[in-house]
Amino acid sequence: MQFIDQALITVKAGKGGDGIVAFRREKYVPAGGPSGGDGGKGGNVLLVADSNLQTLLDFKYKRIFPAADGKRGGPNRCTGASGQDLLIKVPCGTEVRHQITGIILGDLLAPGETLQVAYGGNGGRGNAHYLSNRNRAPEKYTEGKEGEEWQLQLELKLLAEVGIIGMPNAGKSTLIAVLSAARPKIADYPFTTLIPNLGVVRRPTGDGTVFADIPGLIAGASAGAGLGHDFLRHIERTRLLIHVLDIGVENPIEDFLTVEKELSAYGHGLIDRPRVLVLNKKELLDKNKTSELLNQLNLITNLKPILISAAMGTGLEEMLEFVWKELGV
């Protein structure tokens, strides 16, 4: 299944039904008078959060969503049927914006949460409304109003409490695979991860916490370079970030500063988000170089580094203990 996290759609609420001109023509009713009924109201358009959806893929192939029109009025002052509302299912975590103005119309987080994005037009009036002492047989009626039509931008932001970030090949996918049942693609070349991967990690209390493995960041990610710009939005909702640093590369400090700079440049409070600094692939460094690296990190950050090896499965308990403490578990 393709992972699509942005979509542009057009929603059009239903048109109200027209009123009609009618007169009562019944036996024993010599002066029946006007009896044209009103038109029915047009259907509304609503977005509904559905926990069974994980992507906006459906909107890649269908972009226009019209609701049903109201029916025209009937004789004997009968009001026409209202148009049926259109319910559009979207994944939980979908942010809805007006495409032209950029105004956020709503944010659908909880399953079943709804957002009305277009209102149906009111039905027109039948000639029964225009009866007066001056006009006993009006032939006037009004047409139904057009429903609202808007162009909307849908943007999916994953609902994960913990985001795993770092440079390409830092070991993020290996880490989430070891911690959870997630099975991301893992290889020894950069940008193996092209889409965010979600995994559920069991807490000490028995319930689960969602971790998100975010594709690797590079210098300029916040400005559109690499894959980072497309996926930085997915860590906006996280409560905690795990910054994975590959200590087997030539200059780990430079990699650390690059990611920190991109978090700051992207904004949205990411640089102030609680973070856990994890030094991965500890088996690749000897004790002297590790001590030197820890001393350098102490000079540039207040984060307490945790040494792990995701591939070997060591140091993970200490890391998770720190994570649960930060989350207040």
VOMAR-692389 format. One line per 3 residues: for each residue y negated, z, x of C-alpha. Coordinates in nm, 2 decimals, decimal comma. Each point is the difference from the previous one (the first is absolute). Layout:
% VOMAR-692389
Y Z X; ...
This chain:
% VOMAR-692389
0,00 0,00 0,00; -0,34 -0,09 0,13; -0,25 0,27 0,06
-0,33 -0,10 -0,17; -0,27 0,26 -0,01; -0,30 -0,20 -0,12
-0,05 -0,22 -0,30; -0,27 -0,17 -0,20; 0,05 -0,03 -0,37
-0,19 -0,10 -0,31; 0,03 0,21 -0,32; -0,12 -0,13 -0,34
0,01 0,22 -0,30; 0,07 -0,15 -0,34; -0,26 -0,16 -0,22
-0,07 0,17 -0,34; 0,12 -0,18 -0,31; -0,25 -0,18 -0,22
-0,10 0,13 -0,34; 0,06 -0,22 -0,30; -0,17 -0,11 -0,32
0,21 0,07 -0,30; -0,05 0,10 -0,37; 0,22 0,19 -0,24
0,16 -0,23 -0,25; 0,22 0,22 -0,21; 0,09 0,01 -0,37
-0,20 0,26 -0,19; -0,25 0,02 0,29; -0,29 -0,22 -0,13
-0,25 0,09 0,27; 0,22 0,06 0,31; -0,26 -0,06 0,25
0,03 -0,06 0,38; 0,32 0,14 0,16; 0,01 -0,15 0,35
0,16 0,24 0,25; -0,11 0,08 0,36; 0,18 -0,15 0,30
0,22 0,22 0,22; -0,11 0,14 0,33; 0,11 -0,18 0,32
0,26 0,16 0,23; -0,11 0,21 0,30; 0,13 -0,04 0,35
0,13 0,32 0,18; 0,15 0,06 0,34; 0,29 0,24 0,01
0,14 0,17 0,32; 0,37 -0,05 0,03; 0,21 0,20 0,26
0,26 -0,28 0,01; -0,24 -0,25 0,16; -0,07 0,01 0,37
-0,20 -0,32 0,05; -0,25 -0,23 -0,17; 0,23 -0,29 0,04
0,00 -0,09 -0,37; -0,37 -0,08 0,02; 0,06 -0,27 0,26
0,15 -0,23 -0,26; -0,19 0,10 -0,31; -0,38 0,07 0,02
-0,13 -0,04 -0,36; 0,08 0,26 -0,26; -0,12 -0,06 -0,35
0,04 0,25 -0,29; 0,08 -0,12 -0,35; -0,28 -0,10 -0,24
-0,07 0,18 -0,33; 0,11 -0,18 -0,32; -0,26 -0,13 -0,25
-0,07 0,20 -0,31; 0,18 -0,05 -0,33; -0,10 -0,01 -0,37
-0,03 0,32 -0,21; -0,19 0,16 0,28; 0,31 0,00 0,23
-0,08 0,06 0,36; 0,18 -0,23 0,25; 0,25 0,15 0,24
-0,13 0,12 0,33; 0,11 -0,17 0,32; 0,27 0,18 0,20
-0,12 0,17 0,31; 0,12 -0,14 0,33; 0,15 0,25 0,24
0,02 -0,11 0,37; 0,23 0,20 0,22; -0,13 0,08 0,36
0,15 0,22 0,28; -0,12 0,36 0,02; -0,28 0,01 0,25
-0,18 -0,31 -0,12; -0,38 0,00 0,03; -0,18 -0,23 -0,24
-0,34 -0,16 0,08; -0,23 -0,24 -0,17; 0,02 -0,30 0,22
-0,37 -0,11 -0,01; -0,17 0,34 0,02; 0,26 0,19 0,20
-0,03 0,30 -0,24; 0,32 0,21 -0,01; 0,11 0,00 -0,37
0,29 0,24 0,06; 0,29 0,13 0,21; 0,35 0,01 -0,15
0,19 0,27 0,18; 0,24 0,18 -0,24; 0,29 -0,18 -0,18
-0,11 -0,10 -0,35; -0,37 0,03 0,08; -0,20 -0,27 -0,18
-0,33 -0,17 0,05; -0,17 -0,22 -0,26; -0,16 -0,29 0,18
-0,11 -0,23 -0,29; -0,09 0,07 -0,36; 0,09 -0,23 -0,29
-0,26 -0,16 -0,21; -0,08 0,14 -0,35; 0,11 -0,19 -0,30
-0,25 -0,20 -0,20; -0,12 0,11 -0,35; 0,12 -0,16 -0,32
-0,23 -0,10 -0,28; 0,07 0,32 -0,19; -0,25 0,17 0,23
-0,28 -0,22 -0,11; 0,00 0,07 -0,37; -0,34 0,10 -0,13
-0,21 0,00 -0,32; -0,17 -0,32 0,12; 0,32 -0,17 0,10
0,30 0,07 -0,22; 0,22 -0,28 0,15; -0,07 0,00 0,37
0,17 -0,26 0,21; -0,10 0,16 0,33; 0,25 0,13 0,26
-0,01 0,06 0,37; 0,23 -0,10 0,28; 0,19 0,24 0,22
-0,15 0,11 0,33; 0,14 -0,12 0,33; 0,20 0,25 0,20
-0,11 0,11 0,35; 0,11 -0,21 0,30; -0,01 0,14 0,35
0,12 -0,09 0,34; 0,16 0,29 0,17; 0,12 0,08 0,35
0,31 0,21 0,02; 0,07 0,19 0,33; 0,31 0,20 0,05
-0,03 0,31 0,22; 0,33 0,16 0,07; 0,05 0,36 -0,12
0,13 0,17 0,30; -0,08 0,36 0,12; 0,06 -0,08 0,37
-0,09 -0,32 0,18; 0,15 -0,09 0,33; -0,24 -0,20 0,22
-0,02 -0,12 0,36; 0,00 -0,31 0,22; 0,27 -0,27 -0,05
0,34 0,10 0,15; -0,10 0,37 0,01; 0,32 0,08 -0,19
-0,14 0,06 -0,35; 0,28 -0,19 -0,18; 0,27 0,17 0,21
-0,16 0,34 -0,10; 0,00 -0,07 -0,37; 0,35 -0,14 0,01
0,13 0,32 0,17; -0,19 0,23 -0,23; 0,08 -0,17 -0,33
0,23 -0,26 -0,16; -0,25 -0,27 0,06; 0,14 -0,30 0,19
-0,29 -0,19 0,15; 0,04 -0,30 0,24; 0,01 0,14 0,35
-0,03 -0,22 0,31; -0,13 0,02 0,36; -0,30 -0,23 -0,05
-0,35 0,07 -0,15; -0,08 -0,04 -0,37; 0,36 0,04 -0,11
-0,13 0,19 -0,30; -0,20 -0,25 -0,22; -0,01 0,22 -0,32
-0,03 0,37 -0,05; 0,33 0,18 -0,04; 0,05 0,30 -0,22
0,25 0,28 0,06; 0,07 0,33 -0,17; 0,04 0,30 0,23
0,16 0,31 -0,14; -0,21 0,32 0,02; 0,14 0,35 0,07
-0,06 0,07 -0,37; 0,25 -0,28 -0,10; -0,24 -0,25 -0,15
-0,12 -0,31 0,19; -0,32 -0,12 0,16; -0,09 -0,37 0,03
-0,07 -0,12 0,36; -0,16 -0,34 0,06; 0,06 -0,20 0,31
-0,32 -0,21 0,05; 0,01 -0,33 0,20; -0,13 0,04 0,35
-0,38 0,03 0,07; -0,17 -0,18 0,28; -0,36 -0,01 0,13
-0,22 -0,16 -0,27; 0,25 0,08 -0,28; -0,28 0,14 -0,22
-0,19 -0,33 0,04; 0,29 -0,21 -0,09; 0,20 -0,05 0,32
0,38 0,02 -0,01; 0,16 0,15 -0,30; -0,19 0,33 -0,01
-0,29 -0,12 -0,23; 0,25 -0,10 -0,27; 0,18 0,33 0,00
-0,25 0,27 0,10; -0,07 0,04 -0,37; 0,35 0,14 -0,05
-0,08 0,32 0,20; -0,31 0,07 -0,21; 0,20 0,22 -0,24
0,20 0,19 0,26; -0,05 0,37 0,06; 0,13 -0,01 0,36
0,03 -0,26 0,27; 0,27 -0,01 0,27; -0,14 -0,18 0,30
0,29 -0,13 0,21; -0,08 -0,06 0,36; 0,24 -0,20 0,23
-0,01 0,19 0,33; 0,21 -0,27 0,16; -0,28 -0,25 0,02
-0,23 -0,04 0,30; -0,31 0,18 -0,15; 0,09 0,23 -0,30
-0,35 0,15 0,00; -0,16 -0,34 -0,06; 0,24 -0,06 -0,29
-0,09 0,33 -0,15; -0,38 -0,06 0,03; 0,04 -0,35 -0,15
0,17 0,13 -0,32; -0,25 0,28 -0,03; -0,29 -0,24 0,03
0,15 -0,22 -0,28; 0,04 0,30 -0,23; -0,37 0,09 0,06
-0,12 -0,36 -0,05; 0,20 -0,05 -0,33; -0,17 0,30 -0,15
0,12 0,15 -0,33; 0,03 0,34 0,17; 0,31 -0,10 0,20
-0,13 0,13 0,33; -0,03 0,35 -0,17; 0,34 -0,01 -0,15
0,24 0,26 0,14; 0,22 -0,16 0,26; 0,31 0,08 0,20
0,01 -0,15 0,35; 0,36 -0,10 0,09; 0,09 -0,12 0,35
0,31 -0,22 -0,05; 0,26 -0,13 0,25; -0,02 0,31 0,22
0,32 -0,11 0,17; -0,20 -0,27 0,18; -0,22 0,25 0,20
0,08 0,25 0,26; -0,13 0,36 -0,03; -0,29 -0,05 0,25
-0,14 -0,30 -0,19; 0,04 0,17 -0,33; -0,19 0,31 0,12
-0,28 -0,23 0,13; -0,02 -0,18 -0,34; -0,01 0,32 -0,19
-0,29 0,12 0,22; -0,19 -0,32 -0,06; 0,05 0,02 -0,38
-0,12 0,36 -0,01; -0,33 -0,11 0,15; -0,07 -0,27 -0,26
0,15 0,14 -0,32; 0,05 0,33 -0,19; 0,34 -0,12 -0,13
0,31 0,18 0,13; 0,24 -0,27 0,12; 0,37 0,02 -0,10
0,25 -0,16 0,23; 0,28 -0,19 -0,18; 0,25 -0,28 0,04
0,05 -0,18 -0,33; 0,29 -0,21 0,15; 0,18 0,31 0,13
-0,09 0,22 -0,30; -0,15 0,28 0,21; -0,32 0,20 -0,08
0,00 -0,11 -0,36; 0,06 0,35 -0,14; -0,31 0,14 0,18
-0,20 -0,30 -0,12; 0,11 0,05 -0,37; -0,07 0,37 0,02
-0,35 -0,08 0,10; -0,03 -0,26 -0,27; 0,12 0,24 -0,28
-0,24 0,26 0,13; -0,30 -0,24 -0,02; 0,10 -0,10 -0,35
0,04 0,36 -0,11; 0,37 -0,03 -0,08
